[in-house]
């Protein structure tokens, strides 16, 4: 990639850096705002304000960022989705992709609002009003400053959906696991195949083989090149 596109992207990130502080200041301590540069997935955080998700400058993208990265230039904004952190904090988030003048996605501006207190108040008012519906189970999102923790969490989450350990999975389930991880953007991260192999207790060659088969199966089912 030439220096001109990178210069433009650097300028966009520089212009948004004070916006990060401004949005966080507007919402107060229940909000954090994170600016990502996806050209460096393992250290994508270039600016942060607030502490809801515990991000720091130089930290890695979250699994949400991996998903955006995997979609490439087809990625779209993800607005007002509710999730929870691994410590149970309920968070409403919006991820807005950044594009250069050619339309290429190269980063994201993410806003995270801690809605735990609001949710508790809502539940209390509902109980007082006689509304006893149980809240829906929220997905857990890993916000971590090192990419290894994010990859490990995604592997564990996908494996927990399966029947058991790697040795107990049949071929279709193994391909489904690798296909799911690929869709989530895990393998866009440098060294992720080796890390997934170690996590599953298989060889690097086996991991690459299953990933290749999963991608081939996906291309066949979607009508893409086999």
KAFEN-V162827 format. One record per backbone hydrogen bond with DSSP energy under -0.5 kcal/mol. CO is the residue of the C=O (numbers start at 1). NH is the residue of the N-H. Records with the same first field share a line. If there is no record, write none. Layout:
CO = NH ; NH
This chain:
2 = 6
3 = 7
4 = 8
5 = 9
6 = 10
7 = 11
8 = 12
9 = 13
10 = 14
11 = 15
12 = 16
13 = 17
14 = 18
16 = 20
17 = 21
18 = 22
19 = 23
20 = 24
21 = 25
22 = 26
23 = 27
24 = 28
27 = 30
28 = 31
30 = 114
32 = 112
33 = 49
34 = 36 ; 110
35 = 46 ; 47
36 = 38 ; 108
37 = 40
38 = 41
40 = 43
41 = 44 ; 61
44 = 37 ; 46
45 = 58
47 = 35
49 = 33
56 = 59
59 = 45
62 = 66
63 = 67
64 = 68
65 = 69
66 = 70
67 = 71
68 = 72
69 = 72
71 = 74
72 = 75
77 = 79
78 = 95
81 = 93
83 = 91
84 = 141
85 = 88
89 = 85
90 = 115 ; 116
91 = 83 ; 93
92 = 113
93 = 81
94 = 96 ; 111
95 = 78 ; 97
96 = 109
98 = 106 ; 107
100 = 103
104 = 100
106 = 38 ; 39
107 = 98
108 = 36 ; 110
109 = 96
110 = 34
111 = 94
112 = 32
113 = 92 ; 115
115 = 119
116 = 120
117 = 121
118 = 122
119 = 123
120 = 124
121 = 125
122 = 126
123 = 127
124 = 128
125 = 129
126 = 131
127 = 130
130 = 132
139 = 84
141 = 143
142 = 63 ; 144
145 = 60
146 = 149 ; 150
147 = 151
148 = 152
149 = 153
150 = 154
151 = 155
152 = 156
153 = 157
154 = 158
155 = 159
156 = 160
157 = 161
158 = 161
159 = 162
165 = 168 ; 169
166 = 169
170 = 174
171 = 175
172 = 176
173 = 177
174 = 178
175 = 179
176 = 180
177 = 181
178 = 182
179 = 183
180 = 184
181 = 186
182 = 185
185 = 188
186 = 189
189 = 192
191 = 195
192 = 196
193 = 197
194 = 198
195 = 199
196 = 200
197 = 201 ; 202
203 = 207
204 = 208
205 = 209
206 = 210
207 = 211
208 = 212
209 = 213
210 = 214
211 = 215
212 = 216
213 = 217
214 = 218
215 = 219
216 = 220
217 = 221
218 = 222
219 = 223 ; 224
220 = 223
